[in-house]
Amino acid sequence: WSHGQATPRSTPLPPAREQQQERRPTHRRGRRTENRSRRGLMAEEKKPHPQPPPSWSALRLDLAGLVLSLLPVYADCACFAAVCPQWRAAARQLQLPPLPLLALPDGTFYSLMYDKPFHFPGCGFSGYENVCGSWLIFSRDDGCFMVNPFSRATVTLPALSSVRLRPPNASAKSKWAEGGSVESANLYITWMRINEADNLRISKLILCSPNLVAALVGIGPISQILMCQPGALSWSVRAYDRIEDFQDMSFYQGKLYAIAKDENLLVVNISQDHSTGDPQVSRIGRVIEGDCPTWYDAVFEDNSSACKKLYLVESRGMLLMVRRTIWCQFPEPGGDGKIMGGQNEFEVFEADFEHSRWVKVSTVGDDQVLFLGRRCSRSMSVSQYGLPGDRIFFLDDDEDNRLDYAYDEEKTSFGVYSMRFRSIGSGDPNISWKRCAEMYLAAWLFPQDR
């Protein structure tokens, strides 16, 4: 060192202090380790323990509703309900109706928005003779029966040969009218004239309630209204009532209505047989007088003619009559060509019961679609499926054509009429079937009745 300063030297510590200094770091390290261990234990205690994942069977009802609302195809809804009992119960509780199925007599079914055909497992349900909501109607020698292909429920009905007459002593000799004769000036046909026909058939059947079935039974375009209870041994009919050209029938707000070709709306009053307790027609009265154009079935100068078909549909609390016009073209006089069916037109009328009249409407609702068929017609809301509304889906219903007309196309499908644009388009080019007598009974089948 400079300036004569002494060189510094370390002064040794006493042995006790030296050992203490050496032990201090070890003591501090141990305390820090202990603190870290305590903090780790506390953190472990605060960390939530892993919980098992929630079960899909516990899916909340509102979420199940969202899923079902995205499944307009019946097959998808059926798969949803088949997952577990909880999902099946949710599907029943939410009551979200899928779109109808298109049923074909050969046992083939189509879901709208899905053009792949499918068959129900089991017997396949081919050979049905009518459709009512979600029920297929079959006939056999000893009676008729209804089968629900969704639930597999079965309901028996009487044979058409087993009919209880009212009055009970009605005679086949009075085939024309009660108290009348063949020579009478004002003759009309009654049930007694057609009841033994070989081609007697059910043209329309309605399951009005668990205790009431109503049917239009007849030959060709004429029919009579029959009643029975499910499981009964016989139908009931008013033997001497006039046979009408009934076009359709509907159970609306607790009452049965029928519409004839003249567009008269008739209400069918129902009573109970005091001796058997079975339902029966007590009276048929007119509630709306039709105002039908007179030019139907006339042949115009251009050899065209208009055929008419009428449908009754309940929609949004209203009873609607749909008038469908099919324009047909006759061959030239002296020609041997066929009558050809052509363009369809639709008009919709609301029943105004207060003023006893039909009121023409220009729309069926922005979110509504009418599914029209001779055997079963319904109105449905389709907005939840992202489909445009204010349309009519219709079938050809060739079985009850008043004229024996033909078509240019060998195959047929369902058509779509837009109320907004007054235009007709094809339903689905991938859904079609051969146009023949065996396939005339194509119909809409509605799963929401299951």
Summary of the structure (lengths in Angstrom):
residues: 450
radius of gyration: 37.5
end to end distance: 110.3
largest distance: 165.2
contacts: 1245
relative contact order: 0.10
helix: 17%
strand: 37%
